[in-house]
Amino acid sequence: MAKARRRRNPAHAPLYAGEAVGLATAERSPTGVVRKLNAYAEKRSAPQPG
């Protein structure tokens, strides 16, 4: 999708409905997204000192 945006040719990229579609600036693999979400969830669920 990012490549299609750089070329200003969205016909060659999957576009999803919604106002935020214009905010997409990079492509990420599903695996990378899940890893990042998992790391965030683990950090948030860790016991907090104090």
Summary of the structure (lengths in Angstrom):
residues: 50
radius of gyration: 16.1
end to end distance: 44.5
largest distance: 53.1
contacts: 73
relative contact order: 0.14
helix: 58%
strand: 0%
